[in-house]
């Protein structure tokens, strides 16, 4: 599968074994990013999922496809 240069370099750096963060660690990093951006709300993985779903729907991706990408069993 073709990759852009930066993601490819990251995969090579980690020998194709990316570190796995717990949800708590991931949300902690997102919170720090939100503070750096002066966001008025806490940035979390849940907020990111909802935002991604909304953006995909606004781009015209069907509800069925968005539902599957988000891991929902049904619409």
C-alpha positions as CSV (number, residue, x, y, z in Angstrom):
1,X,0.0,0.0,0.0
2,X,1.5,3.4,-1.0
3,X,2.1,5.8,1.9
4,X,3.0,9.4,2.2
5,X,6.7,10.0,3.3
6,X,6.1,11.1,6.9
7,X,3.8,8.2,7.9
8,X,6.2,5.8,6.1
9,X,9.2,7.2,8.1
10,X,7.2,6.8,11.4
11,X,6.5,3.2,10.6
12,X,10.1,2.6,9.7
13,X,11.3,4.3,12.9
14,X,9.1,2.0,15.0
15,X,9.8,-1.1,12.9
16,X,6.1,-1.3,12.0
17,X,5.2,-1.7,15.7
18,X,3.5,1.5,16.7
19,X,3.2,2.1,20.5
20,X,-0.2,1.5,21.9
21,X,-1.6,4.0,24.3
22,X,-4.3,3.4,26.9
23,X,-7.4,5.5,26.4
24,X,-6.5,7.5,29.5
25,X,-3.0,8.3,28.1
26,X,-4.5,9.2,24.7
27,X,-7.1,11.5,26.2
28,X,-4.4,13.1,28.4
29,X,-2.4,14.0,25.3
30,X,-5.5,15.3,23.5
31,X,-6.2,17.5,26.6
32,X,-2.7,19.0,26.4
33,X,-3.2,19.7,22.7
34,X,-6.5,21.4,23.4
35,X,-4.9,23.6,26.0
36,X,-2.2,24.6,23.6
37,X,-4.9,25.5,21.1
38,X,-6.8,27.5,23.8
39,X,-9.9,25.4,23.2
40,X,-12.9,26.1,25.4
41,X,-13.7,22.4,25.8
42,X,-11.8,19.3,26.7
43,X,-10.6,17.5,23.6
44,X,-11.2,13.8,24.0
45,X,-11.3,10.7,21.8
46,X,-15.1,10.8,22.0
47,X,-15.2,14.4,20.7
48,X,-12.8,13.4,17.9
49,X,-15.1,10.5,16.9
50,X,-18.1,12.7,16.8
51,X,-16.3,15.4,14.8
52,X,-15.0,12.8,12.3
53,X,-18.5,11.4,11.8
54,X,-20.0,14.8,11.3
55,X,-17.2,15.8,8.8
56,X,-17.7,12.6,6.8
57,X,-21.4,13.1,6.7
58,X,-20.9,16.7,5.5
59,X,-18.6,15.5,2.8
60,X,-21.4,13.3,1.4
61,X,-20.3,9.9,2.7
62,X,-23.4,7.8,3.3
63,X,-24.7,7.2,6.8
64,X,-24.3,3.4,6.4
65,X,-20.6,3.9,5.6
66,X,-20.0,6.4,8.4
67,X,-21.8,4.1,10.8
68,X,-19.5,1.2,9.9
69,X,-16.3,3.3,10.1
70,X,-17.3,4.3,13.6
71,X,-17.8,0.7,14.6
72,X,-21.6,0.9,15.1
73,X,-23.5,-2.4,14.8
74,X,-26.5,-0.5,13.2
75,X,-27.5,3.0,12.2
